[in-house]
Amino acid sequence: MVTARSAPDDPASGSPNTPKPGTGRDLRVVPGDGDGRPSSGPVVIATIMRPVGTTGVQTHTRQCQHFLETAGAPATLVTPFSWAKALSTPVFGVRLVIRRVSRAESLVWYRYWHHLFLRRALRLRLRRLGPCVVYAQCPLSAKAALEARLSTDQHVVMAVHFRGSQADEWSTKDEIRLDGRIARSIRRLETSVLPRLDGIVFLSEQTRAELIARITGLEDVPGIRLPNFVSPVDVTPGRRVADLVTVGTLERFKNHDFLLDVLVEAKRRGSVFTLDVIGTGPRRDDLERRAVAVGVGDQVRFLGPRPNAQGLLSGYGAYVHASTIECLPLVLIEAMSAGLPVLAGPVGGIPELVDDGVEGSLWPLDDPIEAADRLIRLLGDEDRRSQAGAAARQRFEREFSAEVVGPRLREFLSDPR
C-alpha cells in the first residue's frame, strides 16, 4: 500500500528538511566556475504537468524547449513521468479514487506524489550534469529542483504563471477552500521556496508587484519581466470559419456565460455573431444547455480540444476572452500572432498585452450590454476590424514573438544575477 508517509518531505508545507542553497544533505560541489556565478550550461525545464497538453504552461514549456534547441542550447524537459513510469499510473491514479470522497485531499495527493516523482527524476538528470540551470514552471517544481540539485552551480530559476498564489487558482477551480488548511500550506510553500531561487521570470508586471508585496525577501531575488511568447504563424486570408473564437478549459472562472450574454445582447440589436469554443472541461454540458436556453444555441459550436489551435485562429474575425483571473494569457498572444483583434477583460496582465482601441478592446466583464456595443462596433466595421488585427500582429512581432523574447530568456537563464 502506497501512503503519503513513505516520502521524507511534505511538498504542501515547505518541509524543514528541505536543504537551502549551498547547504544541507546531498549537496556536493561539482565542477563549475567556482565564484557563485550562474552557469551557462544546459537548461533543464522542470514541470509537474504532463509533457503534452493544452494549458498555457504546457505551451510555454514547448515553446521554450523548441527555441532553446533551435538556438543551439541543450534543453531537456523533465516531468514526474520521467521517473518510474510503471509506477506513475497506479500512484497518480489513486487521486481519482480519493476525489470521490474529497476534492481537496485528492489535490494533496496530486501535489505530494508529483513533487516526489519529479524530484527523483531531476536528481537522476542532474547527476549527469555539471553546471546547468533548472527552469521550473511552478513553486512545487522549483522546490523539487532545489532539493534535487547537487551543487550551487546548478541554478534554479522559476517562471511565475499564476497571480497571487496557486492557492487562489485551486480555490477558483472549486478544489479547495480559499481560507482552508490546504490553501494556507500552499502559500507557506511559496513563501519558503521563492526567496531561495536564483532567479525569477515574471510573465507580467502586475504579478511581479503582487508577489513582491506578499513574500518577504523576494525583492532580493534576481528577476526579469518577460512575457509569454510563441513562434509566429503564417497569416493567410481564407474562408471565415466563424465570427468569433475562444480557446481554453471550460471552467467557472473562464466565465463563458458572459460570452453567451454578449451574443444575446448583440442579437437583440440585430447583430448575429457566430462563436466557436475550442476546449473542454467540467462546464461543457451546462454551457451547451444554456446556449440553447438563451436563444443562441445555433450560433455557438463547442468544438472540444483541438491540436495546434494557434494554427486555426486565422480563420476567425476576432478573439474573445472572458476569464476573470489571469496572469498573462498565452492564448491572447497566439491570437495576436494570427492577426486577430482581441476583446478581453482588463484583468491581470491583459492590459500589458492589449491597448484599448488599438489591438482590440478591453471590455467590461460585468456589463454585457456595453461589451455587445464594443463587439458590434468592431465587427460591424471591417476597416476597423482589419486595422485592429494588423495592430495586433505588429505588436506580437515587436513584443511577443519567440525571435524577440527567446534570446532575452536564454540570456537570463544563463546569467540571472
N, C-alpha and C positions, 0 to 999 in steps of 0.2 A: 504493500500500500504506500503510495507516494504521498507524503504530507509536507506542508509548508515549513515544518520544523527541521527538515533534513538539510537545509542550507543555512550558512552561518549569518547571513545579513538579512535585514528586513528592508527591501527596497522602497517600502512605502513611508519609511520614517527617518531615513538618513542615519543608518546604524553607526554607533560609536566605533565599531570595528573597522570602518572604512579608513584606509590609510590616507593621510594627507600627502600632497605632492612632495616628493623628496624624502619621505619618512615612512615608517610603518612596515608591515610584513610584506614579504615578496618583492620588495623594491631593491633592485641592484643596478649598478651602473653598467651601461653598455656603451660601446664606442660612440662618441658624439663630439660636438665642438667644445664641450667642457666648460663653457663660460655661462651656462644658463640661457643662452640664446636659443630661439626656436629653430627647429630642424627644417631643412629644405628637402627632406627625403620624401618617400611615397606618402600618399594620402589613403587612409582607411576610413571609409564612410560607414558610420555605425547607426543603426536604427532598430527599434524593436518591431517595426512593421514588416510585413511580407515584402519581398523584392518587387513584386508586380502588383499594381492596384491603381485605383482611380483617384486617390486622395492627392491634395496638393503637396503633402510631404513626400509621397512616393514619386510624384512628378519631379519635385526638386532634386531628389537623390539621383534619379535617372539623368536629369539634365546636367547635374554636377559631374557625375561619373563620365558621361559622354564628352563633356567639354574638356575635362582634365585629360582623358585618354587621347582625345584629338590633338590636344596641345602638347602631347608627349610626356605628361606627368603620370606616373603609375598611380592608379586608383583602384581600390578594391572595396566592394560592398560586403559588409558583414552584418548578418541578422541573427536572431535566435535560431533560425532554421539552418544556419551554417554549422551547428554543432549537434551531434547525436540525433540525426534526422529520424531514426527509427523510434526514438522516444518522444519526439515533439508532438506527434499526432495524439497518442493516448494522454500525455500530460496536459497539453493545451486543451484537448477535447473535454477534460473534466469540467472546464469552465461552463460548458453548455448544460451540464447536469446541475451545477451549483446555481446557475442563473434561474432555474425553475423555482428555486427557493428564495434567492436573494440576488438581485442585480448588483447591489453594492459589493457583496462578498465575492461575486464572480469577477468583479473588476480587481479586487485584491489578488485573487488567484492569477488573473491575467498578468498583472504588473509583476508579481513576485516571480513567476516562472519564466516570463520573457526576459526579465532582467538577469536571472541566473543563467539561462542558456546563452544570452548574448555575452555576458561576462566571460564565460568559459570559451566561447568561440573567439572572442577578442584575445584572450590570453594565449590561445594556440597560435593565432595570427601574429601577435606582437612578439612572440618568442622567436619568430623567424626574421624579424626586422630589427634594424638598429634605430637610429633617429628617424622619426616619422611624425605625422600629425593624424590624430583621430578626429574626424569631423562628425560629431554627434548631432542627432536630429531631435533630441528631447532631453529633459533633465534625467530621466531614467537611463537612457543610453549613455549620457555623459557620466553618470555615476558608475555604470559598468566599466566604462573606459578608464576612469580614474583608478578603479580597483584593479583592473587588469594590466595596466601599463607596468613595464619593468624598469623604467628609468624616467628621470625628469627630462630626458631628451626625446621622450615620446609625449608629445604635447596633445592636449585635449581642447578642442575648440567646439563650441556648440552654436547651432542655429536656433533662433527663437521663432517658432512657428505659432505661438499662442499669445493671447493677450491676458495680462493679469496673472493668471495661474492656470495650469492644466486642470486644477480642481474646478474652476469655473466652467471649462468646456465639458467635463464629465457631468457636472450638475445640469448644464443646459441640455445634455442628451438624456436627462432623467435617469442617470445611472447611480448617482449619489446625492445626498443632501448637501447643499452648499455650506451649511454650518455644522456638518456632522464630523464624526471622528475620522473618517477616511479622507475627507477634504482637508482637514487640518494636517493629517500626516503627509499628504501630497505637498502642501505648502511648506511644511518643515523640511521635506527633502529638497525642495527648490532653494530654500534659504541656506541649506547646508552645502549644496553642490555648486551652485552658480558662482559664489565668490572664490572658489578654488580652481576655476577654469583658467586656462592660459589665454583664452580669447573668446569673444562672443560676437556672432554675426546677428545683428538686429535687422529684421526684414522691414521694419517701419520705425520712424522716429517716435511715434506715439507709444509703441511697445517699449522702446528703449526708456522713455521718460517714466512710464508706469512701473517698470521693473526696478529701475534705479531708486525710485521713490519708496518702493516696498522693501527691497532687500539691502540691508546694511552691508557695506563693503563692495557692492557691485560696481560702484563708480571707479574703483581701483583696478578693475579687470580690463585689459586692453579690448576695445570694442570698435566695431565699424558698422555703419548703417549701409547695408547692401540690399537692394530689393530682390525679389524673386526674378528669375529670368528664364527664357525659353529660346530655343532656336527658331529663327524666322520660318514662316511657311510661305509658299507661293500663293499670291492673291490673284486668282484668275476669275474674272466675272463670268458667271454662268447662270443657269436656271435657278430662280429663287425657290428654295425648298419650303420656307415659311417666313413670315414676317419677323418673328422673334425666336430667340433660343435662350435657354438657361441650362447650365450643367452643374450637377452636384448631387450629393446624397439627399434623399427626401426625408429630412428630419425636421422637427418642430422649429428649431432656431433658424433654419433656412427660409422660413416664412413664405412658402409658396402660396399660401392662402391670399397673401397680399397681391401677388401677380394675377390671381383669378379675379380679385376685386377690381383691379385696374382694367382688366379686359371687359368686365361687366360695365364699368363706368364709360369706357370708350364706346362700347356697343350701344349704350343708351343714347349716345350723341351721334350715332350713325357711322362710327368708325369700327369696322370689324377686323380685328387683327388675329392672325394665327400664331400659335406658340408651340414649339417643340420643347419638351422637358427631357433632357438626357440624364440618366442616372436612376438609381433605385434606392429603396430604403423603407423603413417601417411605416411611412405615411402614404405610400403609393396608393393603396386601395381607398383610403379616406379621401385623398385628393381627387382621384378619378370620380368618386361618387359626388364630391362637392362640385366639381366642374359641371357635371350634368345637372345637379340641383339648381345651380345659379344661372343656368342657361348658356354656358359657353363650352359644353362638352364637345360640340362639333368643331370647335376652334383649337382645342388643345390635344396634342398627341403625347402620350407618355411612352417614350421610346426605349426605356430601360438603359442599362450601361452600353456604351459604345467604345470600342477600342479606338485610340487615336482621335478623340473628339476634337482636338485642335484642328485637325485637317478637314473637318466637316463644317467649321464655323463660317467659312466664306460664302456658304450658300444661304445666309440669312441677312436680314436687313439691319438688325440691331441685337445687341446682347442685353438681357435684363437680369437684374440681380436684386434679391430682397433680403439677404441674410442680415440678421440683427447683431451678430457677433462675428468679427473678422479681425485678422491680423493684417495681412496683405495678400488678398486672394489671388492666387496664381492664375485662376481661370479668367480673370479680367485681363490679365496680361496676354493670355492666349487669344482672347477675343480681339484685343487691340492689334496683336500681330497679324490677325486675319483681316484687318481693316474695318472692324465693326465699331460703330459708336456704342457707347456703354451708358446704360441707365442703372444707377445703383444708389443705395442709401449712403449718407455721409458718416459711416461708422468705421472705427478702427483706422487702418492706414489707407482706406479707399480715397480720401481726399488727396493723398500723396500720389495717386495714380491718375486721377481724372480731375480736370478743372471744369467746374460747372459752366456749361455753354460752349465749351471748346471741343473736348473729345467725347462729349455726350452730356449727360445731365445727372446731377445729384438730387434724386427725387426724395420727397419726404415719406418715410416708411409708415407714418401714422395718418396719412391723408391720401387715400386712393383717388379722390376727385382731382386734387392738384397733380398727382402723378399721371393720371389719364390725360390731363391738359398737356403736360410735358411730352408724353408719348405721341399724342396727336400732332403737336407742333413739329416734332422731329420727323416722324414717318409720313406726315402729310405734306412735307416739302422735300422733294427729292434732292434739290440743291443743298439744302441744309443738312440732310442726312449724309450726302456724299462728302460734304466738307468736313463734317464731324468724323466720319470714317477715315478720311485721309489724314486728319489731325491725329487721330488715334494711332494709325500706323506710323506716322512720323515720330510721335512721342515714344512709341515702342522702340523704334530704331535708334533713337537718341539715348534712351534710359534703361530699357529692359531687355535688350537683345543679349543673347549669350556672348556675342562678339564684343559687347561693351562691358557687361558686368562680370563675365567669366574671368578675364585677366585680373580684375581687381580682387575677386575672391581667391584666385590662385596665389596672388601676391600676399594677401593677408594670411592665408593658411601657412605659407612658407615662413612668414615672419610677423606674427600678430603683435609682437611687442615693439 
